[in-house]
């Protein structure tokens, strides 16, 4: 009986995840003159017998030099906390190195670590089809040509949106299609919040959403971060990356739109 109940629970969750995907994909995509994307990040993780060491990572520096002239090798550390009755000890453990390379204007970054390639684009975001997807594929092709990567186990695409609302204290229901998870007695204006949500999206796709307000000294402005991260986790081939990228990109715009009201969209100037 327990196994049947578990199966039914998993089946229901899978159906709900598929319904979410269908609903999100049915929403009409919009383009904005001033999108609020503060940073876009794509991380691609590879399956390797051993992580690349510092000497191996350094081999890509001349390949990236023209597009990313500012380069820095950093040592990565994991911090472990050891708790006891009378004290807390923090211990840093070296986990390898990572190259962080920046374009001359500082808006584009390419990173290579022991098992990953990461591509960042800072504000202003130029568009997926217009720029970001091709940049990701170009950096990947360079890494694959140099190191012979073949297998993937994780691809993540994250958009960090910073939305500045011209109101303080803000009436949240005037700007967002979602309600804050607080009792009605708190009212609809003001307050600071931080919300984290995770949800399987069907198949090997997972959504992580952080929605929070930021302190700001500006008298008539309230700033909000809407951070949407979609992660594919499984086993795939590097040759199939373009398809996997589209899978993690497709729901992004619609997840973002699901939070907004027209009053907020108008802040970004809708393209017609």
N, C-alpha and C positions, 0 to 999 in steps of 0.2 A: 504494500500500500504506500509506504513512504517513497519508494522509487517512482510510483505513478504520480504522486503529488509533486515530486520534484520535476518530473518531466513536464507536467502540465504548467508548472510555474515558469519553466524555461521557455516553453512554447508560447505562453502568453506574453512574456517579455519580448520575444523575438517578433511577434505580430505587432506589438505596440511600437517597437523600434522601426519596423517597416512602415507603419502608418505615419510616424513622425517624418520619415524621409520623404514619403509621397506628398505630405502636406507642405513641407518646406520647398520641395521642387516645384510645386504648383504656383507659388507666389511669383509675381512678375518682378524681374530684376530691374533695378534702377541704376542710373549713372549719376554721379555728382561732380559738380565743378570743383568743390572744395571738400573732398572726402576727409573724414576725421581720423584717418589711419595714422597713428603716431609711429608705428613700426610694424613691418611685416617680416616674419621669420619662417624659414623653411629648414627643417633638420632631416637629414637622411642618414640612417644608421645601417652599417654594413655588418654582415656575418663574416668574421675573419678568424683564422686559427689563432692569431696573436694580434693584439693592437699594434698599430704603427708606433715606432719609437721616435725620439726627437730627430735623429739623423734621417730617418725615412720621411718624416713630415717636412723637413727642411728642403727636400728635393722639389717641392712644388713652388717654393718662393720665386724662382726666376720665371716660372710659367705665369704667375699672377702679378708680377712686378709692374707690367704696363698699366693694367686696370686698377691695381691696388698697391700704390707705391709705398704706403705707410704700413709696415709689417712688424709684428711683435710676437715673440715666442713666450708663452706663459706656462708655468708649471701648475697643473691642476691638483687640488687637494680635496680629500673627503674629510669632514670633521665628524668624529665619533664622540658621543657623550657617554661617560661612564658614571652612573648614579650609585651612590651609597648612602647610608644613613647620615653621615656627617659631612659629605662633600660631593661636589660635582667636578669631574675631571674632563677636560676637552682635549682630544688628541687628533692631530692632523696627520693624515696618511697620504703620501704621494700616490697619484693614480695615473701619471703620465703627463704629456705636454700637449699644448694646442697652439696652432698658429692663428693669430687674428690679423687679418689684412684689411686695410681701409682704402677707399678711393681718395683722390686728392681733395674732394669736397667733403669727405667724411660721411656721405649719405649712403654709400654702398659698402657692405662688409662681406668678406668671405672667410670662413673658418674651417680649418682642418684639424681634427683631433685623432685620437687613436683608432676610433671606429666610426667617425662621422664626418660629414661635410654639412656646414650650415651656411645659409645665405640670408643676409639681412638687408632690408631697405628701410631707411628712415624717411620721415616726412620731408618733402611731398612724395606720396606714393603715385607712381606713374601708370598703374594699371596692370592687370594680370596678363591679358593678351598683348598689351602694348609693350610690356617690358619684363615683368618679374618672372614669368614662366620661362622665357628664353634665357634669362640670366641664370636661373637655377640649372637648366639643362646644359648650358655652356660650361658652367663650373664643374658639373658632374662629369661631363665628357672629358674635361681636362684631367680630373682625378682618376677616372677609369683608364684613360690612355696611359697614365703614369704608373698606376698601381695594379691594374687588372682586376678591380672589384667586379664581382659577379652576382652576389646574393645580398638581398635586403631583408631586414627584419622589422624596420620601423621607419615610417615617413610621417612627419608632422608639419602642419601648416598653421601658423598662428598670426592673428591680426589683433594688435593692441590699439583700440580706438580711444581717443581722448575727446570728449564732448564737452564744450564750454557753453553752459546755459546762461542767458543774460537775465538772471533773476537770483535774488538771495534775500531771505530764504526761499528755496524753490518749492513750488507745489508739484510734487512728483507726478501726480495723475494728469497734469497738463502736458507732460513731455514724454511719458513712457507708457507703453501698452501693457506693462506688467505692474503689479502692486507690490509694495514692500511687505515682507513677512513680519508685520508688527500689528498689535491690536489697534482697533479704530480709535481708542482713547488717546493715542499718541498724536492724532491729527494727520493732516496731509502735507504740512509744510515743515521744511527744515529737517534737521537730524543728519547724522553721519551713518553710513552703512558699509558693510563688506559682506559679499555673498559669493559662495563657491558652490558650483553644481557640476556633477559628472553624470553622463548618460550614454549608454551604448546606442549606436545609431544603426545597428544592423550589420551583419557580416563582420568584418574585422575593423570597423570604424568606431571611434570613441570620441565623444565631445567633452571638453573641459571648459567651463565658462566661469570667469571671475567678473563680477559686477560690483563696483565700489565707488564711493564718493571720495574726493580729495580735498584736503584743507587748502584754501586759497586766501591770500590777503586782499584780493580784489573785492571792493565793496558791493558790486552789483553782478558778480559772476559766481556760478557754482560749477565746479569741474567734476566730471564723472568719467571713470574708465570702464569700458566694455571690452573685455579681453576674451577672445574666442579662439580656442585651440582645438583643431581636429586632427586626430592621430590614427593612422593605419598601423596595425601591428600584426604581423604574420610572417609568412615566408614568401619572398618574391624574387624575381630576377631584375637586375639592373636594366636589362633591355626592355622591361615592362614599366619603367618608372613614369613615362609620360602618362600612361593610363592611370597609375596609382595617384599621381599628382592631381589629375582631374577629379578623382574620387574624393580626395580630401579638400579640394577647392570648391566643388559644386555646391555644398550646403552652406558655405560661409556667408554669402550675401544674404541669403534668405533667413538664416539665424539672426543676423544683424538687424534686418528689416523687421523681424518679429518683435523686437524690443521698442520700436519707434512709433511715434504718432506723426502726422503730417507737419505739425508745428515744429518738431525737431528736424524732420527731413529738410524743411525750408532753410534751416541754418546752413546746410551744406550746398544749397543751390542746385536743384535738380536740372539735369541736362534734358533739353527737349529736342 
